[in-house]
Amino acid sequence: MGTVDDALADLPEPGRSCLRHVVAVARSVAPEATEGVSYGMPALKLDGKPLVGVVAAAKHLSIFPFSPAIVEAVAGRLDGYSLSKGTIRFTAEHPLPDSVVEEIVRRRLAEIRP
């Protein structure tokens, strides 16, 4: 297991499975990504730079694309989700669509490897 898998292992269900799914989708788009920590959160990294991070909070789950531009780019597809400059919040009952996670990762890849 790696840093991300270890961090998710201790989370209660259904949040654990939901975040594991988000990470699996991200890995499918960027299989060369490695696990690590960025800004204190478990993250997938590429070329030493954070690709996406995931966190479980008391009342929601979050994905961090480490780019306000990416949050803005996908915002139109996330009606009903809570967004801020650097994060997208969701729940296991209202998970992110796989297509949005894929787009987030593809856009972040393009930022890291222009």
C-alpha positions in Angstrom: 0.0 0.0 0.0 1.0 3.6 -0.5 0.4 6.9 1.2 -3.1 7.5 -0.4 -4.2 3.9 0.2 -3.0 4.0 3.8 -4.8 7.3 4.5 -8.0 6.0 3.1 -7.9 2.7 4.9 -8.9 4.2 8.2 -11.9 6.1 6.9 -15.4 4.9 7.7 -17.7 3.7 5.0 -19.2 4.8 2.7 -16.7 7.6 2.4 -13.7 5.3 2.1 -15.1 3.4 -0.9 -16.2 6.7 -2.5 -12.7 8.3 -2.2 -11.1 5.0 -3.3 -13.2 5.1 -6.4 -12.2 8.7 -7.1 -8.5 7.7 -6.8 -9.0 4.7 -9.0 -10.6 6.9 -11.7 -7.7 9.3 -11.4 -5.2 6.5 -11.7 -6.9 5.2 -14.8 -6.3 8.5 -16.5 -2.7 8.9 -15.1 -1.4 5.4 -14.4 2.2 6.8 -14.0 1.1 8.9 -11.0 2.7 8.1 -7.7 1.3 8.3 -4.2 2.5 11.0 -1.8 1.5 13.9 0.3 0.9 17.4 -0.9 -0.2 20.4 1.3 -0.7 17.9 4.1 -3.1 15.7 2.3 -2.8 12.3 0.5 -2.3 13.0 -3.1 -1.4 11.5 -6.4 1.7 13.2 -7.8 3.3 13.4 -11.3 6.8 14.6 -11.9 7.0 15.6 -8.3 4.0 17.9 -8.6 0.6 17.3 -7.0 -1.9 15.9 -9.4 -5.0 15.5 -7.2 -5.6 15.2 -3.5 -8.5 13.7 -1.6 -9.7 14.3 1.9 -12.6 13.3 4.1 -14.1 15.9 6.4 -16.8 15.5 9.0 -19.7 16.2 6.6 -18.2 15.9 3.1 -15.5 14.5 0.9 -13.2 16.6 -1.2 -11.1 16.5 -4.3 -8.3 19.1 -4.7 -7.1 19.6 -8.2 -4.4 22.0 -7.0 -5.6 24.5 -9.6 -8.4 27.1 -9.3 -8.5 27.2 -13.1 -9.6 23.5 -13.2 -12.3 24.0 -10.5 -13.6 26.9 -12.6 -13.4 24.9 -15.8 -15.6 22.0 -14.5 -17.9 24.2 -12.3 -20.6 24.2 -15.0 -20.9 20.4 -14.7 -21.2 20.5 -10.9 -24.6 22.0 -10.2 -25.5 21.0 -6.6 -22.0 20.5 -5.4 -20.1 22.8 -3.1 -17.1 24.5 -4.8 -14.4 26.8 -3.6 -11.4 28.2 -5.3 -9.3 25.1 -4.8 -11.7 22.2 -3.9 -14.8 20.4 -4.9 -16.9 18.9 -2.1 -19.2 16.0 -2.5 -20.6 13.1 -0.5 -20.8 9.3 -0.9 -24.6 9.8 -1.4 -23.9 12.4 -4.1 -20.5 11.4 -5.6 -18.7 13.1 -8.4 -19.4 11.7 -11.8 -16.5 9.7 -13.2 -16.4 11.9 -16.3 -15.8 15.0 -14.1 -12.9 13.3 -12.2 -11.4 12.2 -15.6 -11.7 15.7 -16.9 -10.1 17.1 -13.7 -7.1 14.8 -14.1 -6.7 15.3 -17.8 -6.7 19.1 -17.3 -4.2 18.8 -14.4 -2.0 16.6 -16.5 -2.0 19.3 -19.2 -0.9 21.9 -16.6 1.9 19.7 -15.3 3.1 18.6 -18.7 2.1 21.3 -21.2 
